[in-house]
Amino acid sequence: MAHRRHDPDVCGVTAAIAVIEGKWKTTLLWLLESGPHRPAELRRKVPGLTEKVLTQALREMEADGVVHREVHDVLPPKTVYSLTGFGRDLAEALAPLSDWGHRRLERMAVLTRPAS
């Protein structure tokens, strides 16, 4: 059976969500939208993200074609991650979903606000 990321018989939304599922991938995508980052920069900007989980998420995002990993031949080695064109397309596609999410949060805040 094909993994749902690659299964042509799976709903397109499901295939897209499979690429961004997980606690940190949307945050990493958002950070990389602003430009290339080194792994240590990403870790500093995302409290609670361990090096192991960061590495795993970036490798998965690279395998899915949304992140490019570039290793510079210097000492010590310098690795930089950036979005690919495909990754920028994903970020652009997620923008309306992000807007909807913010509207939902505002709505929930109004609904849970104590009556005066």
Secondary structure, 3 states (H helix, E strand, C coil): CCCCCCCCCCCHHHHHHHHHCCCCHHHHHHHHHCCCECHHHHHHHCCCCCHHHHHHHHHHHHHCCCEEEEEECCCCCEEEEEECHHHHHHHHHHHHHHHHHHHHHHHHHHHHCCCC
